[in-house]
Amino acid sequence: MTIKEHTQQQLAAQPIGYWTREAANLVIGRLRAHDRNAKVHTTMREGIDDAEYAATINTLRRLVANLGGNGDLP
């Protein structure tokens, strides 16, 4: 999503509640994505304890850094 620059006239021409609906749709979409991602993360981690998961992530970070990438990304 990109942020658009709007003139005061454009903003004033919008019906009352227009920006509220737009913001509400954005929030609802983000909440749905958060729920979906949490379910996928739970499914992905089934049978993998925290130590194994951390070791795997650290290994992948080292691989990325060895190839010249940023291994410090979250």
N, C-alpha and C positions, 0 to 999 in steps of 0.2 A: 504494500500500500504506500502510495506517495502522498506527501503533504502538499496541498495546493495553496497557492497564494490567492486570496480573494480580496477584492476591493470592498470598501465599506458599503458601496451601493449594491454590490452583489449579495453581501451578507444581509443587508436590510431588505432586499427583495424576496428573500426566502420566507415561506410561511412559518408561523409560530410553531415551534416544536420540530422543525426540520432537522436542525443540528442535534437535538436531543435523540431523535430516532436513529440518526446516523451513528451517534456515539453508543447508543444502546445496542445496536446491531454489532458494532465492533466488540463491545464487551461480551455479548452473548457468544459471538464466534470464538473469542479467546477462551472463554470458560469451557466451551465444547471441546476445543483443541486440547486444553489442559487435561480434561477428563479422559479424552481419547489417548493422549500421550501417557498418562498415568497407568491406564489399563495395559497398554503395549509394554511399558517398562516393567510392570509386574509380571506379565507373561514371559517376557524376555529373560527375566532373572530367576525363573522357576528352577530350583535345584542347584543354584549357584550361590554359595555363601558370599558374604561381604569381602572376605580376604581374597577369594578367587577372583571376584569381580575387580577389586582394586589392582591385583597383580596383572590382570589382563589389560586393564586401561593403562597402567604404567608402562607395560611392554609396548602397547600400541603407540603411546606418546614417544617412547624412545625411537621406535621405528620411523615415525614421522620426522623427528628431529634429525635422525641419521640421514634422511633423504633431503634435508635442507628446509623442512617445514617448521612451523611453530608448534613444538611439542608441549607448550604451556597452555594451550587452549583448554577450556573446561570440558 
